Amino acid sequence: MSRIAHFAMAAAIAVGSLFTAPDLSRAGFLFEEPVSVGLCAAPRYLNKIAYRFRYQVRHVPFLPDVAIANFYDVHQTHFFPVVARHPIERVYCAAKAILSDGDVRDVWYVIEGRMGFASIGDNVEFCVSGFDRWMVYDGNCRVLR
């Protein structure tokens, strides 16, 4: 076998080992914190939502220039654990957001385990009622409810 063929075979084996399925047989959950209202109310997720919301209203045309001042009534709406057919753990949450102009809006968000950059960390997707101008999450944030 030529050197090129050996190199190609070694590369194929190495690439194949990178894309193996995750071991779903282990007990426990992917999140560091217990899945409960505490996860939905964790400051790191709420701060990320407030930061990304501020970025959104600055960069999407015709949205009012407001920020999220505070959250209350934070609660979990759904929980989907890791199973063989769905290898991503998801926690769906809802809250009320007090905006800097005094308005109160509903916020729906999902926390996805192992969906951060390069599967490291968690990801948060959110929708604030009335601020989904391009209907990313369908009418009235339906996708995240």
Disulfide bonds with the S-S distance in Angstrom:
Cys40-Cys93 1.94
Cys127-Cys141 1.92
